[in-house]
């Protein structure tokens, strides 16, 4: 895909949240995002992965304009967000839409679906009151809530989890977005329904050229959604590895991503019995706060003194850009090697 100007660009973004340790104690700050540099181009899929608390949702909120960065710059179509005029700001709010994780909390329980989807269309002047039902029915058809007349007068509690999630997608695409921020969109619905929702996102991406930023801690759905896109791996508010998703996951460079992949259950007893490559400490086992130097050093099995003292910078390693002092010294990643050898021998 030929890249044009990015829809959104984050440049050296920092976000600090005020944290009160106690009623009479001095407040300090939690660094939720650190030195974030990311561009999202029209029609592409970018997957943000990392464990809970790594800053994925905070980054999405910065992109959507919900959270203002403490420092750094956010650009929408080349214009810095705080410097946009009223017309540009209206376009920014419409062209970037979120699909939230919790459909229970994201839909007003007192409003029927015709009001939930119809009122924004009238307010934005994408429709008038006379044909709003026709417009809403069109978007319900798009997300496969058919026949639409069965859903127009329903309240959220009358819908299943999968139907509510599709309703959130319908609400988002009704604003004619160029970028959807999908924050764990399938984590709260039945496993049997997840693929259909993920396929819907893929259709919107491929057919309508809507860029997707897919946020997850599930590497299986990350592979499925971002098979032709990019991945950015986050740890403690920082991007530690990024690149083409298939290439990065096939040959991970950063010890944190290696640990994430090693923790994924493998439905093959021959592989499952093999010793895991990395054995990191859990978050509960380490001291609270942001470590000095490399943020991952106090959980990393490959840590050296330089990791404790000096922050690594993003550099090219293979197909990835990764931030680690020890990458050149690490052994090849071989989680699937035993399985492949045995499969080839049997074949």
Buried (B, 14 or more C-beta within 10 A) or exposed (E): EEEEEBBBBBBEBBBBEEEEEEEEEEEEEEBBBBBBBBBBBBBBBBBBBBBEBBBBBBBBBBBBBEBEBBEBBBBBBEBEBEEBEEEBBEBBBBBBBBBBBBBEEBBEEEBBBBBBBBBBBEEBEBBEEEEBBEBBBBBBEBBBBEEBEEBBEBBBEEBEBBBBBBBBBBBBBBBBBBBBBBBBBBBBBEEEBBEBBBEBBBBBBEEEEBBBBBBBBBBEBBBBBBEBBBBBBBBBBBBBBBBBBBBBBEBBBBBBBBBBBBEEEBEBEEBEEBEEBBEBEEEEEEEEEEBEBBBBBBBBEBBEEEBEEEBBEBEEBBBBBBBBBBBEEBEEBEBBEBBEEEEEEEE
